[in-house]
């Protein structure tokens, strides 16, 4: 089974990670890496680490790539374009794909299809949704919290949302805690994208640690909405994100009050049971470490408690499990492939 794969917005950090993962996927074959700003340049010039995988393959212009896809072909369309820019390019791609009778599934890594209504999106991002008529054809959830997509296409949750939901949903859905969650999370600089900003400039970030947007981060409504979708319970998330002095990864520490006293071993068993069929989620003794997950699609979760307080810690790679890897995980599902296909290569330790 060979499925054409196309990456829109292919020159950002997430786009580069999707390309890296596709390079070893047995069923998806890269048909085009698309970039308006770098079209005509070699992939290897943008991502030297991919030179051995995509030697002499050039980036395509958004107006040209579709002509290279065979009529009637199967197409896995990944979008790594920014918030607000992704939806229009996806809409154009879907129109062109329909004209060529392509069978298409889309996974979007931006926020453009994470909400169920244009009104919700506009309230968070302050702009009208670019293509509201497509919203109903997208489904949003962490893969581990939905047995299957309920639409043709998927809007992948954000990296903070993925990390927090993996830690919180077992507690809420099992009725172990009340619906109040206090979360602190540290993210690497790649989470801010490839274009330099004052807060991600290396001299500012190196040997430094600081909170930003405390209790007002724009991903909180997304997290609360996805908690309600997974658990049918309205939760309140009090979130303080931090900028860390490293490039990749997210480390979440979540605290909540238990409804009845339980031991650490008992809570750990709840998590084991909840994720027993989830290949990429491991429940560890003690505290997870970021270096154990960087460059992988894995999440490592540790739990502990004292009195009526439970603490859940979760470490993921923001670019893989929180974006490119989660997107590939969903795309495998959409094409009825084994969920872990192309995602089990060992990661690099000691980064």
Buried (B, 14 or more C-beta within 10 A) or exposed (E): EEBBBBBBBBBBBBBBBBBBBBBEBEBBEBBBBBBBEBBEEBBBEBBEEBEEBBEEBBBBBBEEBBEEBEEEBBBBBBBBBBBBBBBEBBBBBBEBBEEBEBBBBBBBBBBBBBBBEBEBBBEBBEEEBBBBEBBEEBBBBBBBBBEEBEBBBBBBBBBBBBBBBBBBBBBBBBEBBBBEBBBBBBBBBBBBBEEEEEEBEEEBBEEEEEEEEEEEBBBBBBBBBBBBBBBEEEBEBEBBBBBBBBBBBBBBBBBBBBEEEBEBEEBBBBBBEBBEEBBBBBBBEEBBBBBBBBBBBBBBBBBBBEEBEBBBBBBBBBBBBBBBBBBBBBBBBBBEBEBEBBBEEEBEEEE
